């Protein structure tokens, strides 16, 4: 089979960018991204894409209508495709066996059943969603059980290793491409077809092939180990605050060890996003099912430490504000889980906002890329609050940082947007309630400058001095 047409089922954070880059690098291949959601497809066909990712707009505009198409006509796309990516959502189960840990594969199963019902010719089916080990086997069982005469399938695992905010660069300059498949002649042939697509721009030595199960587990293992590093440095940040050490200096010293390296050693309020927590909990569930309780407990602690870090940071905010935020106004700068994305899934800002709201605070929120509707949706979700109307009255969303800070008692920085580094904090200090507080949950601000302005500043993993207080003594200015 020579792949001339590709269909991607699922127009989300993975399917959209991945297929856009494939279309850019493989102009001879016809790429169609399909989704049941008409509104989402309409956004992909508009000037305002449904997701923000640096560089994505330019690629979509260059390829859309040429060899890149976004459609709700799933049947035609599947019928014509030689290769089909399954790139649908795999949320954590909220009910039933494995609730809170196991992945809900209903969308993956639904996509497989749809392919089986529609396909009239041989297909290479590639799982692109994050799935548990042996999910490809489940897809194959569904396809085989509903197989039409003369139609055969090869199932491949091709996990994505994209970081939101740098996804386009991660696709174009990938560290590695991982492809897993059956160790049979037909399986190896299918692997080679997918390798051939990536070889349009990825050197062959960076394309790593394995069996299907190793590929599936490698995705979970990579995210678990990255999250583990964050939780490890965050656990040490608590020690630093208690001893007078500086976690940034500790991280730099540790990162200079070539065996360890410096990446993912930046202490913060905690990790978020759609992958880390979900994938670790998935791994925990797998270990429990395999009767490996000690392994499950080990990885569960990575998630527990992340929750502890968020709670510890928010408790510090409340304690510093004279142990009460009731009736006070707090500004939250940044709501996305990281900079250069509008994604709020598992963002630490939700935890911070919920805790402050529960304590009676009024919140003023600003994020340069998160839509206002998304912020209200996240903070009024049934899993977050019991009284949506009360929450709506207690929060306001602003379109610039300066308005959001006016008359606030404190600023809580939750996302490391570059623009927050260059704000005029003299101007902000002037319009805030006094004493004015800044809680830097991402360690990106110039703390000494803020202290010199007059702010009370707290951050992660470091104890800071208090600002000098000025008072008048018999007409003379005394500094204390």
C-alpha positions as a Markdown table, in Angstrom:
| # | Residue | x | y | z |
|---|---|---|---|---|
| 1 | Unk | 0.0 | 0.0 | 0.0 |
| 2 | Unk | 1.2 | 3.5 | -0.9 |
| 3 | Unk | -0.4 | 6.1 | 1.4 |
| 4 | Unk | -2.0 | 8.7 | -0.8 |
| 5 | Unk | -4.8 | 9.8 | 1.5 |
| 6 | Unk | -4.9 | 10.1 | 5.3 |
| 7 | Unk | -7.9 | 10.6 | 7.6 |
| 8 | Unk | -7.7 | 11.7 | 11.2 |
| 9 | Unk | -10.6 | 11.0 | 13.4 |
| 10 | Unk | -10.6 | 13.7 | 16.0 |
| 11 | Unk | -9.9 | 17.4 | 15.5 |
| 12 | Unk | -8.4 | 18.2 | 18.9 |
| 13 | Unk | -5.0 | 19.2 | 20.3 |
| 14 | Unk | -3.2 | 16.3 | 18.8 |
| 15 | Unk | -5.0 | 15.5 | 15.5 |
| 16 | Unk | -5.2 | 19.1 | 14.3 |
| 17 | Unk | -1.5 | 20.1 | 14.7 |
| 18 | Unk | -0.1 | 16.7 | 13.7 |
| 19 | Unk | -2.1 | 16.5 | 10.5 |
| 20 | Unk | -1.3 | 20.1 | 9.6 |
| 21 | Unk | 2.4 | 19.4 | 9.8 |
| 22 | Unk | 2.0 | 16.2 | 7.8 |
| 23 | Unk | 0.1 | 18.2 | 5.1 |
| 24 | Unk | 2.9 | 20.8 | 5.1 |
| 25 | Unk | 5.7 | 18.3 | 4.8 |
| 26 | Unk | 3.9 | 15.8 | 2.5 |
| 27 | Unk | 2.2 | 18.0 | -0.2 |
| 28 | Unk | 1.5 | 14.9 | -2.3 |
| 29 | Unk | -0.7 | 13.4 | 0.4 |
| 30 | Unk | -4.4 | 14.4 | 0.8 |
| 31 | Unk | -5.0 | 14.9 | 4.6 |
| 32 | Unk | -8.6 | 15.2 | 6.0 |
| 33 | Unk | -9.3 | 15.8 | 9.7 |
| 34 | Unk | -12.8 | 14.8 | 10.7 |
| 35 | Unk | -14.9 | 15.3 | 13.8 |
| 36 | Unk | -18.5 | 14.9 | 14.9 |
| 37 | Unk | -18.5 | 18.4 | 16.2 |
| 38 | Unk | -19.6 | 20.8 | 13.5 |
| 39 | Unk | -18.7 | 23.9 | 15.6 |
| 40 | Unk | -15.1 | 22.6 | 16.0 |
| 41 | Unk | -14.7 | 21.9 | 12.3 |
| 42 | Unk | -16.2 | 25.3 | 11.5 |
| 43 | Unk | -13.5 | 26.8 | 13.7 |
| 44 | Unk | -10.7 | 24.9 | 11.9 |
| 45 | Unk | -12.1 | 26.3 | 8.7 |
| 46 | Unk | -12.2 | 29.9 | 10.1 |
| 47 | Unk | -9.6 | 32.6 | 10.8 |
| 48 | Unk | -9.8 | 31.8 | 14.5 |
| 49 | Unk | -8.7 | 28.2 | 15.1 |
| 50 | Unk | -10.1 | 26.3 | 18.1 |
| 51 | Unk | -6.7 | 26.0 | 19.7 |
| 52 | Unk | -3.8 | 28.4 | 20.2 |
| 53 | Unk | -0.4 | 27.1 | 19.3 |
| 54 | Unk | 2.5 | 29.3 | 18.1 |
| 55 | Unk | 3.1 | 28.7 | 14.3 |
| 56 | Unk | -0.1 | 26.7 | 13.8 |
| 57 | Unk | -2.1 | 29.4 | 12.1 |
| 58 | Unk | 0.5 | 30.0 | 9.4 |
| 59 | Unk | 0.7 | 26.3 | 8.5 |
| 60 | Unk | -3.1 | 25.8 | 8.4 |
| 61 | Unk | -3.5 | 28.9 | 6.2 |
| 62 | Unk | -0.8 | 27.6 | 3.9 |
| 63 | Unk | -2.2 | 24.1 | 3.5 |
| 64 | Unk | -5.9 | 24.4 | 4.0 |
| 65 | Unk | -7.8 | 23.9 | 0.8 |
| 66 | Unk | -4.7 | 22.5 | -0.9 |
| 67 | Unk | -4.0 | 19.2 | 0.7 |
| 68 | Unk | -5.4 | 19.8 | 4.2 |
| 69 | Unk | -9.1 | 19.6 | 4.8 |
| 70 | Unk | -11.4 | 19.8 | 7.9 |
| 71 | Unk | -14.8 | 18.1 | 7.5 |
| 72 | Unk | -17.7 | 16.5 | 9.3 |
| 73 | Unk | -18.1 | 14.0 | 6.4 |
| 74 | Unk | -16.5 | 11.2 | 8.3 |
| 75 | Unk | -17.9 | 8.5 | 6.0 |
| 76 | Unk | -16.2 | 9.8 | 2.8 |
| 77 | Unk | -12.9 | 10.5 | 4.6 |
| 78 | Unk | -12.7 | 6.9 | 6.0 |
| 79 | Unk | -13.8 | 5.3 | 2.7 |
| 80 | Unk | -11.1 | 7.1 | 0.8 |
| 81 | Unk | -8.3 | 6.9 | 3.3 |
| 82 | Unk | -5.3 | 4.5 | 3.1 |
| 83 | Unk | -4.3 | 5.4 | 6.6 |
| 84 | Unk | -6.5 | 6.5 | 9.5 |
| 85 | Unk | -5.3 | 8.1 | 12.7 |
| 86 | Unk | -7.5 | 7.7 | 15.8 |
| 87 | Unk | -6.9 | 10.9 | 17.7 |
| 88 | Unk | -10.0 | 11.1 | 20.0 |
| 89 | Unk | -10.3 | 12.1 | 23.6 |
| 90 | Unk | -9.4 | 9.6 | 26.3 |
| 91 | Unk | -10.6 | 11.2 | 29.5 |
| 92 | Unk | -10.3 | 9.6 | 32.9 |
| 93 | Unk | -13.4 | 7.6 | 34.0 |
| 94 | Unk | -15.7 | 9.5 | 36.3 |
| 95 | Unk | -18.0 | 6.5 | 37.1 |
| 96 | Unk | -17.7 | 2.8 | 37.5 |
| 97 | Unk | -14.7 | 0.5 | 37.9 |
| 98 | Unk | -11.5 | 2.4 | 37.9 |
| 99 | Unk | -13.2 | 5.8 | 38.5 |
| 100 | Unk | -10.7 | 8.6 | 38.8 |
| 101 | Unk | -7.8 | 6.6 | 37.4 |
| 102 | Unk | -8.7 | 4.3 | 34.5 |
| 103 | Unk | -9.0 | 5.9 | 31.0 |
| 104 | Unk | -12.5 | 6.0 | 29.4 |
| 105 | Unk | -12.0 | 4.4 | 26.0 |
| 106 | Unk | -15.5 | 4.9 | 24.7 |
| 107 | Unk | -14.4 | 7.3 | 22.1 |
| 108 | Unk | -11.6 | 5.1 | 20.9 |
| 109 | Unk | -14.1 | 2.1 | 20.7 |
| 110 | Unk | -16.6 | 4.3 | 18.9 |
| 111 | Unk | -14.0 | 5.3 | 16.3 |
| 112 | Unk | -13.0 | 1.7 | 15.7 |
| 113 | Unk | -16.6 | 0.6 | 15.3 |
| 114 | Unk | -17.2 | 3.5 | 12.9 |
| 115 | Unk | -14.2 | 2.5 | 10.8 |
| 116 | Unk | -15.3 | -1.2 | 10.7 |
| 117 | Unk | -18.8 | -0.1 | 9.6 |
| 118 | Unk | -17.6 | 2.2 | 6.8 |
| 119 | Unk | -14.4 | 0.7 | 5.4 |
| 120 | Unk | -14.6 | -1.1 | 2.1 |
| 121 | Unk | -10.8 | -1.6 | 1.5 |
| 122 | Unk | -7.6 | -2.4 | 3.5 |
| 123 | Unk | -6.7 | 0.2 | 6.1 |
| 124 | Unk | -3.7 | 1.0 | 8.3 |
| 125 | Unk | -5.3 | 2.2 | 11.6 |
| 126 | Unk | -3.0 | 4.2 | 13.8 |
| 127 | Unk | -3.8 | 4.9 | 17.5 |
| 128 | Unk | -2.6 | 8.4 | 18.2 |
| 129 | Unk | -4.6 | 9.0 | 21.4 |
| 130 | Unk | -2.9 | 8.3 | 24.7 |
| 131 | Unk | -4.1 | 4.8 | 25.5 |
| 132 | Unk | -3.3 | 2.0 | 28.1 |
| 133 | Unk | -1.2 | -0.9 | 27.1 |
| 134 | Unk | -3.0 | -3.4 | 24.8 |
| 135 | Unk | -5.6 | -0.9 | 23.6 |
| 136 | Unk | -4.4 | -1.7 | 20.1 |
| 137 | Unk | -5.4 | -5.2 | 20.7 |
| 138 | Unk | -8.9 | -4.1 | 21.7 |
| 139 | Unk | -9.2 | -2.0 | 18.5 |
| 140 | Unk | -8.1 | -5.0 | 16.4 |
| 141 | Unk | -10.7 | -7.2 | 18.1 |
| 142 | Unk | -13.5 | -4.7 | 17.2 |
| 143 | Unk | -12.3 | -4.4 | 13.7 |
| 144 | Unk | -11.9 | -8.1 | 13.2 |
| 145 | Unk | -15.3 | -8.9 | 14.7 |
| 146 | Unk | -16.9 | -6.6 | 12.2 |
| 147 | Unk | -14.7 | -7.3 | 9.3 |
| 148 | Unk | -16.1 | -7.2 | 5.8 |
| 149 | Unk | -14.9 | -9.8 | 3.2 |
| 150 | Unk | -11.7 | -8.8 | 1.5 |
| 151 | Unk | -11.0 | -6.0 | 4.0 |
| 152 | Unk | -7.9 | -6.3 | 6.3 |
| 153 | Unk | -6.5 | -4.0 | 8.9 |
| 154 | Unk | -3.1 | -3.3 | 10.4 |
| 155 | Unk | -3.1 | -1.6 | 13.8 |
| 156 | Unk | -0.1 | 0.6 | 14.7 |
| 157 | Unk | 0.7 | 2.6 | 17.8 |
| 158 | Unk | 2.2 | 6.1 | 17.2 |
| 159 | Unk | 2.0 | 8.1 | 20.4 |
| 160 | Unk | 2.6 | 11.8 | 20.3 |
| 161 | Unk | 5.2 | 13.5 | 22.4 |
| 162 | Unk | 4.0 | 17.1 | 22.1 |
| 163 | Unk | 4.3 | 19.8 | 24.7 |
| 164 | Unk | 1.5 | 22.4 | 24.4 |
| 165 | Unk | 3.0 | 25.8 | 23.5 |
| 166 | Unk | 5.8 | 24.2 | 21.5 |
| 167 | Unk | 3.8 | 21.5 | 19.6 |
| 168 | Unk | 4.7 | 22.7 | 16.1 |
| 169 | Unk | 8.4 | 22.8 | 16.9 |
| 170 | Unk | 8.0 | 19.4 | 18.6 |
| 171 | Unk | 6.5 | 18.0 | 15.4 |
| 172 | Unk | 8.9 | 19.5 | 13.0 |
| 173 | Unk | 12.1 | 19.0 | 15.1 |
| 174 | Unk | 11.0 | 15.8 | 16.9 |
| 175 | Unk | 13.5 | 14.2 | 19.3 |
| 176 | Unk | 12.1 | 10.9 | 18.2 |
| 177 | Unk | 9.1 | 9.3 | 16.4 |
| 178 | Unk | 7.9 | 6.1 | 18.0 |
| 179 | Unk | 5.9 | 3.5 | 16.0 |
| 180 | Unk | 4.8 | 0.2 | 17.3 |
| 181 | Unk | 3.2 | -2.6 | 15.3 |
| 182 | Unk | 2.8 | -6.4 | 14.9 |
| 183 | Unk | 6.0 | -8.3 | 14.4 |
| 184 | Unk | 4.7 | -10.0 | 11.2 |
| 185 | Unk | 5.4 | -9.3 | 7.6 |
| 186 | Unk | 2.2 | -7.3 | 7.1 |
| 187 | Unk | 2.8 | -5.5 | 10.4 |
| 188 | Unk | 6.3 | -4.6 | 9.4 |
| 189 | Unk | 5.1 | -3.4 | 6.0 |
| 190 | Unk | 2.5 | -1.1 | 7.7 |
| 191 | Unk | 5.2 | 0.3 | 10.0 |
| 192 | Unk | 7.4 | 1.1 | 7.0 |
| 193 | Unk | 4.5 | 2.9 | 5.3 |
| 194 | Unk | 4.1 | 5.2 | 8.4 |
| 195 | Unk | 7.9 | 5.6 | 8.6 |
| 196 | Unk | 7.9 | 6.7 | 5.0 |
| 197 | Unk | 5.5 | 9.6 | 5.8 |
| 198 | Unk | 7.6 | 10.9 | 8.7 |
| 199 | Unk | 10.8 | 10.4 | 6.6 |
| 200 | Unk | 9.7 | 13.4 | 4.5 |
| 201 | Unk | 11.2 | 15.6 | 7.3 |
| 202 | Unk | 12.4 | 13.3 | 10.2 |
| 203 | Unk | 15.8 | 11.5 | 9.8 |
| 204 | Unk | 15.4 | 7.8 | 9.8 |
| 205 | Unk | 17.7 | 7.4 | 12.8 |
| 206 | Unk | 15.2 | 9.3 | 14.9 |
| 207 | Unk | 12.3 | 7.0 | 14.0 |
| 208 | Unk | 12.2 | 4.2 | 16.6 |
| 209 | Unk | 10.1 | 1.1 | 15.9 |
| 210 | Unk | 9.0 | -1.4 | 18.6 |
| 211 | Unk | 6.2 | -3.9 | 19.2 |
| 212 | Unk | 2.8 | -2.4 | 19.9 |
| 213 | Unk | 2.8 | -2.8 | 23.6 |
| 214 | Unk | 6.2 | -1.2 | 24.2 |
| 215 | Unk | 5.1 | 1.8 | 22.2 |
| 216 | Unk | 1.9 | 2.2 | 24.2 |
| 217 | Unk | 3.7 | 1.9 | 27.6 |
| 218 | Unk | 6.5 | 4.2 | 26.4 |
| 219 | Unk | 4.1 | 7.1 | 26.2 |
| 220 | Unk | 2.8 | 6.7 | 29.7 |
| 221 | Unk | 6.3 | 6.1 | 31.0 |
| 222 | Unk | 7.7 | 9.3 | 29.4 |
| 223 | Unk | 5.0 | 11.5 | 30.9 |
| 224 | Unk | 5.2 | 9.8 | 34.3 |
| 225 | Unk | 9.0 | 10.4 | 34.5 |
| 226 | Unk | 8.7 | 14.0 | 33.4 |
| 227 | Unk | 6.0 | 14.6 | 36.0 |
| 228 | Unk | 8.1 | 12.8 | 38.6 |
| 229 | Unk | 10.9 | 15.3 | 38.1 |
| 230 | Unk | 8.5 | 18.2 | 38.7 |
| 231 | Unk | 7.1 | 16.7 | 41.8 |
| 232 | Unk | 10.6 | 15.9 | 43.0 |
| 233 | Unk | 11.9 | 19.5 | 42.8 |
| 234 | Unk | 8.6 | 20.8 | 44.2 |
| 235 | Unk | 9.1 | 18.5 | 47.2 |
| 236 | Unk | 12.5 | 20.0 | 47.7 |
| 237 | Unk | 11.1 | 23.6 | 47.4 |
| 238 | Unk | 9.3 | 23.0 | 50.7 |
| 239 | Unk | 12.6 | 22.0 | 52.3 |
| 240 | Unk | 14.2 | 25.1 | 50.9 |
| 241 | Unk | 11.6 | 27.4 | 52.4 |
| 242 | Unk | 12.0 | 25.8 | 55.8 |
| 243 | Unk | 15.8 | 26.0 | 55.8 |
| 244 | Unk | 16.6 | 29.2 | 53.9 |
| 245 | Unk | 18.0 | 27.5 | 50.8 |
| 246 | Unk | 17.0 | 28.7 | 47.3 |
| 247 | Unk | 15.4 | 26.0 | 45.2 |
| 248 | Unk | 16.6 | 27.7 | 42.0 |
| 249 | Unk | 20.2 | 27.4 | 43.1 |
| 250 | Unk | 19.6 | 23.8 | 44.2 |
| 251 | Unk | 18.1 | 23.0 | 40.9 |
| 252 | Unk | 20.9 | 24.6 | 39.0 |
| 253 | Unk | 23.5 | 22.7 | 41.0 |
| 254 | Unk | 21.7 | 19.4 | 40.6 |
| 255 | Unk | 21.0 | 20.0 | 36.9 |
| 256 | Unk | 24.8 | 20.5 | 36.2 |
| 257 | Unk | 25.2 | 16.8 | 36.9 |
| 258 | Unk | 25.3 | 15.3 | 33.4 |
| 259 | Unk | 23.5 | 12.2 | 34.6 |
| 260 | Unk | 20.5 | 14.3 | 35.7 |
| 261 | Unk | 20.4 | 17.3 | 33.4 |
| 262 | Unk | 18.5 | 20.6 | 33.9 |
| 263 | Unk | 15.2 | 20.0 | 32.2 |
| 264 | Unk | 11.9 | 19.8 | 34.2 |
| 265 | Unk | 13.7 | 21.0 | 37.4 |
| 266 | Unk | 11.9 | 24.3 | 37.6 |
| 267 | Unk | 9.9 | 24.5 | 40.9 |
| 268 | Unk | 6.4 | 25.9 | 40.6 |
| 269 | Unk | 2.9 | 25.8 | 41.8 |
| 270 | Unk | 2.5 | 22.4 | 40.2 |
| 271 | Unk | 2.0 | 20.7 | 36.8 |
| 272 | Unk | -1.2 | 20.7 | 34.8 |
| 273 | Unk | -2.4 | 20.0 | 31.3 |
| 274 | Unk | -4.3 | 17.1 | 29.7 |
| 275 | Unk | -1.5 | 14.5 | 29.9 |
| 276 | Unk | 0.6 | 14.3 | 33.1 |
| 277 | Unk | -2.0 | 13.5 | 35.8 |
| 278 | Unk | -4.2 | 11.5 | 33.5 |
| 279 | Unk | -1.4 | 9.3 | 32.3 |
| 280 | Unk | 0.1 | 8.7 | 35.7 |
| 281 | Unk | -3.3 | 7.7 | 37.1 |
| 282 | Unk | -3.6 | 5.4 | 34.1 |
| 283 | Unk | -0.3 | 3.9 | 35.0 |
| 284 | Unk | -1.4 | 3.5 | 38.6 |
| 285 | Unk | -4.5 | 1.7 | 37.6 |
| 286 | Unk | -2.6 | -0.6 | 35.3 |
| 287 | Unk | -0.2 | -1.5 | 38.1 |
| 288 | Unk | -3.1 | -2.2 | 40.4 |
| 289 | Unk | -4.7 | -4.5 | 37.8 |
| 290 | Unk | -1.5 | -6.3 | 37.4 |
| 291 | Unk | -1.3 | -6.8 | 41.2 |
| 292 | Unk | 1.7 | -4.5 | 41.6 |
| 293 | Unk | 0.5 | -2.4 | 44.6 |
| 294 | Unk | 4.0 | -1.1 | 45.5 |
| 295 | Unk | 4.6 | 0.2 | 42.0 |
| 296 | Unk | 1.1 | 1.7 | 41.9 |
| 297 | Unk | 1.8 | 3.5 | 45.3 |
| 298 | Unk | 5.1 | 4.8 | 44.0 |
| 299 | Unk | 3.5 | 6.6 | 41.0 |
| 300 | Unk | 0.5 | 7.7 | 43.0 |
| 301 | Unk | 2.8 | 9.7 | 45.2 |
| 302 | Unk | 3.9 | 11.8 | 42.2 |
| 303 | Unk | 0.2 | 13.0 | 41.8 |
| 304 | Unk | -0.2 | 13.4 | 45.6 |
| 305 | Unk | 2.9 | 15.6 | 45.8 |
| 306 | Unk | 1.5 | 17.8 | 43.0 |
| 307 | Unk | -1.7 | 18.2 | 44.9 |
| 308 | Unk | 0.2 | 19.0 | 48.0 |
| 309 | Unk | 2.2 | 21.7 | 46.2 |
| 310 | Unk | -0.9 | 23.5 | 45.0 |
| 311 | Unk | -2.5 | 23.3 | 48.4 |
| 312 | Unk | 0.7 | 24.5 | 50.2 |
| 313 | Unk | 1.0 | 27.5 | 47.9 |
| 314 | Unk | -2.6 | 28.5 | 48.3 |
| 315 | Unk | -2.5 | 28.1 | 52.1 |
| 316 | Unk | 0.5 | 30.5 | 52.1 |
| 317 | Unk | -1.6 | 33.1 | 50.2 |
| 318 | Unk | -4.3 | 32.9 | 52.8 |
| 319 | Unk | -2.0 | 32.9 | 55.8 |
| 320 | Unk | -0.1 | 35.9 | 54.5 |
| 321 | Unk | -3.3 | 37.9 | 54.1 |
| 322 | Unk | -3.8 | 37.9 | 57.9 |
| 323 | Unk | -5.2 | 34.4 | 57.6 |
| 324 | Unk | -8.4 | 35.5 | 55.9 |
| 325 | Unk | -9.4 | 36.5 | 52.4 |
| 326 | Unk | -13.1 | 36.9 | 53.1 |
| 327 | Unk | -14.2 | 40.2 | 51.6 |
| 328 | Unk | -10.8 | 40.7 | 50.0 |
| 329 | Unk | -10.1 | 41.0 | 46.2 |
| 330 | Unk | -7.4 | 38.8 | 44.7 |
| 331 | Unk | -6.1 | 39.1 | 41.2 |
| 332 | Unk | -5.1 | 35.9 | 39.4 |
| 333 | Unk | -2.6 | 36.5 | 36.6 |
| 334 | Unk | -2.7 | 33.6 | 34.2 |
| 335 | Unk | -5.3 | 30.8 | 34.0 |
| 336 | Unk | -3.8 | 28.5 | 31.4 |
| 337 | Unk | -1.8 | 25.6 | 32.7 |
| 338 | Unk | 1.3 | 26.9 | 31.0 |
| 339 | Unk | 2.3 | 29.8 | 28.7 |
| 340 | Unk | 1.7 | 29.8 | 24.9 |
| 341 | Unk | -1.5 | 27.8 | 25.2 |
| 342 | Unk | -5.2 | 28.5 | 26.0 |
| 343 | Unk | -5.6 | 25.1 | 27.5 |
| 344 | Unk | -6.9 | 25.0 | 31.1 |
| 345 | Unk | -7.2 | 21.3 | 31.7 |
| 346 | Unk | -5.9 | 20.4 | 35.2 |
| 347 | Unk | -4.5 | 24.0 | 35.5 |
| 348 | Unk | -3.3 | 24.8 | 39.0 |
| 349 | Unk | -5.2 | 28.1 | 38.7 |
| 350 | Unk | -8.4 | 26.2 | 39.1 |
| 351 | Unk | -7.3 | 24.8 | 42.5 |
| 352 | Unk | -6.1 | 28.2 | 43.6 |
| 353 | Unk | -9.3 | 30.0 | 42.5 |
| 354 | Unk | -11.5 | 27.4 | 44.1 |
| 355 | Unk | -9.8 | 27.5 | 47.4 |
| 356 | Unk | -9.8 | 31.4 | 47.5 |
| 357 | Unk | -13.5 | 31.4 | 46.5 |
| 358 | Unk | -14.3 | 28.9 | 49.2 |
| 359 | Unk | -12.6 | 31.2 | 51.7 |
| 360 | Unk | -14.8 | 34.1 | 50.6 |
| 361 | Unk | -12.5 | 36.0 | 48.2 |
| 362 | Unk | -13.6 | 38.0 | 45.2 |
| 363 | Unk | -11.4 | 37.2 | 42.2 |
| 364 | Unk | -10.3 | 39.3 | 39.2 |
| 365 | Unk | -8.8 | 37.1 | 36.5 |
| 366 | Unk | -6.7 | 37.9 | 33.4 |
| 367 | Unk | -5.1 | 35.5 | 30.9 |
| 368 | Unk | -4.0 | 36.6 | 27.4 |
| 369 | Unk | -5.3 | 33.5 | 25.6 |
| 370 | Unk | -7.9 | 31.8 | 27.7 |
| 371 | Unk | -11.4 | 32.8 | 26.6 |
| 372 | Unk | -13.7 | 34.3 | 29.2 |
| 373 | Unk | -16.4 | 31.6 | 28.7 |
| 374 | Unk | -13.8 | 28.9 | 29.4 |
| 375 | Unk | -12.8 | 30.5 | 32.8 |
| 376 | Unk | -16.5 | 30.7 | 33.9 |
| 377 | Unk | -17.0 | 27.1 | 32.7 |
| 378 | Unk | -14.0 | 25.8 | 34.6 |
| 379 | Unk | -14.9 | 27.6 | 37.9 |
| 380 | Unk | -18.6 | 26.8 | 37.8 |
| 381 | Unk | -18.2 | 23.1 | 36.8 |
| 382 | Unk | -20.0 | 20.7 | 39.2 |
| 383 | Unk | -16.7 | 19.2 | 40.2 |
| 384 | Unk | -15.4 | 22.6 | 41.3 |
| 385 | Unk | -18.4 | 24.3 | 43.0 |
| 386 | Unk | -21.8 | 23.6 | 44.3 |
| 387 | Unk | -23.3 | 27.1 | 43.7 |
| 388 | Unk | -22.4 | 28.3 | 40.2 |
| 389 | Unk | -24.4 | 31.6 | 40.6 |
| 390 | Unk | -22.5 | 32.5 | 43.8 |
| 391 | Unk | -19.2 | 31.8 | 42.0 |
| 392 | Unk | -20.2 | 33.9 | 39.0 |
| 393 | Unk | -20.9 | 36.9 | 41.2 |
| 394 | Unk | -17.5 | 36.5 | 42.9 |
| 395 | Unk | -15.3 | 36.5 | 39.8 |
| 396 | Unk | -14.6 | 39.0 | 37.0 |
| 397 | Unk | -12.6 | 38.4 | 33.9 |
| 398 | Unk | -10.5 | 41.2 | 32.5 |
| 399 | Unk | -8.8 | 41.8 | 29.1 |
| 400 | Unk | -5.6 | 43.5 | 30.5 |
| 401 | Unk | -3.5 | 43.0 | 33.6 |
| 402 | Unk | -3.7 | 46.6 | 34.8 |
| 403 | Unk | -7.5 | 46.7 | 35.1 |
| 404 | Unk | -7.4 | 43.3 | 36.8 |
| 405 | Unk | -5.0 | 44.5 | 39.5 |
| 406 | Unk | -6.9 | 47.7 | 40.4 |
| 407 | Unk | -8.0 | 47.8 | 44.1 |
| 408 | Unk | -6.8 | 44.3 | 44.7 |
| 409 | Unk | -5.2 | 43.2 | 47.9 |
| 410 | Unk | -2.9 | 40.6 | 46.3 |
| 411 | Unk | -1.7 | 39.3 | 42.9 |
| 412 | Unk | -1.3 | 35.5 | 42.5 |
| 413 | Unk | 0.7 | 34.6 | 39.4 |
| 414 | Unk | -0.3 | 31.2 | 38.1 |
| 415 | Unk | 1.0 | 31.1 | 34.5 |
| 416 | Unk | 4.4 | 32.0 | 33.3 |
| 417 | Unk | 3.4 | 34.3 | 30.4 |
| 418 | Unk | 6.3 | 36.5 | 29.3 |
| 419 | Unk | 4.2 | 39.6 | 29.4 |
| 420 | Unk | 3.9 | 39.4 | 33.2 |
| 421 | Unk | 7.7 | 39.9 | 33.4 |
| 422 | Unk | 7.5 | 43.3 | 31.7 |
| 423 | Unk | 4.4 | 44.9 | 33.4 |
| 424 | Unk | 4.8 | 48.3 | 35.0 |
| 425 | Unk | 4.7 | 47.2 | 38.6 |
| 426 | Unk | 5.1 | 50.7 | 39.9 |
| 427 | Unk | 1.8 | 51.6 | 38.2 |
| 428 | Unk | 0.2 | 48.4 | 39.5 |
| 429 | Unk | 1.4 | 49.1 | 43.1 |
| 430 | Unk | -0.1 | 52.6 | 43.0 |
| 431 | Unk | -3.6 | 51.3 | 42.2 |
| 432 | Unk | -3.6 | 48.3 | 44.7 |
| 433 | Unk | -4.8 | 48.1 | 48.3 |
| 434 | Unk | -2.0 | 48.4 | 50.9 |
| 435 | Unk | -0.2 | 46.4 | 52.0 |
| 436 | Unk | 0.1 | 45.0 | 48.5 |
| 437 | Unk | 1.1 | 41.4 | 48.0 |
| 438 | Unk | 2.5 | 39.4 | 45.1 |
| 439 | Unk | 2.6 | 35.6 | 45.2 |
| 440 | Unk | 4.8 | 34.3 | 42.3 |
| 441 | Unk | 3.8 | 30.7 | 41.6 |
| 442 | Unk | 6.1 | 30.4 | 38.6 |
| 443 | Unk | 9.3 | 32.1 | 39.9 |
| 444 | Unk | 9.5 | 34.5 | 36.9 |
| 445 | Unk | 9.4 | 37.9 | 38.4 |
| 446 | Unk | 12.2 | 40.2 | 39.7 |
| 447 | Unk | 11.4 | 39.8 | 43.3 |
| 448 | Unk | 14.0 | 42.3 | 44.6 |
| 449 | Unk | 12.6 | 45.0 | 42.4 |
| 450 | Unk | 9.1 | 44.3 | 43.6 |
| 451 | Unk | 10.2 | 44.5 | 47.2 |
| 452 | Unk | 12.0 | 47.8 | 46.6 |
| 453 | Unk | 8.7 | 49.1 | 45.1 |
| 454 | Unk | 6.9 | 48.2 | 48.4 |
| 455 | Unk | 5.3 | 44.8 | 47.6 |
| 456 | Unk | 5.3 | 42.0 | 50.0 |
| 457 | Unk | 6.5 | 39.1 | 47.8 |
| 458 | Unk | 6.4 | 35.4 | 48.3 |
| 459 | Unk | 7.4 | 32.7 | 45.8 |
| 460 | Unk | 8.2 | 29.0 | 45.6 |
| 461 | Unk | 11.2 | 27.5 | 47.3 |
| 462 | Unk | 12.8 | 30.7 | 48.7 |
| 463 | Unk | 12.3 | 33.0 | 51.6 |
| 464 | Unk | 12.3 | 36.7 | 50.7 |
| 465 | Unk | 13.0 | 39.7 | 52.8 |
| 466 | Unk | 10.2 | 42.1 | 53.7 |
| 467 | Unk | 10.0 | 45.6 | 52.2 |
| 468 | Unk | 11.4 | 48.5 | 54.2 |
| 469 | Unk | 8.6 | 50.4 | 56.0 |
| 470 | Unk | 8.7 | 54.1 | 56.2 |
| 471 | Unk | 7.2 | 56.1 | 59.1 |
| 472 | Unk | 7.6 | 59.7 | 60.3 |
| 473 | Unk | 9.3 | 60.4 | 63.6 |
| 474 | Unk | 9.0 | 64.0 | 64.7 |
| 475 | Unk | 9.2 | 65.3 | 61.2 |
| 476 | Unk | 12.2 | 63.1 | 60.3 |
| 477 | Unk | 11.8 | 60.1 | 58.0 |
| 478 | Unk | 12.8 | 56.9 | 59.7 |
| 479 | Unk | 13.3 | 53.6 | 57.9 |
| 480 | Unk | 12.4 | 50.4 | 59.7 |
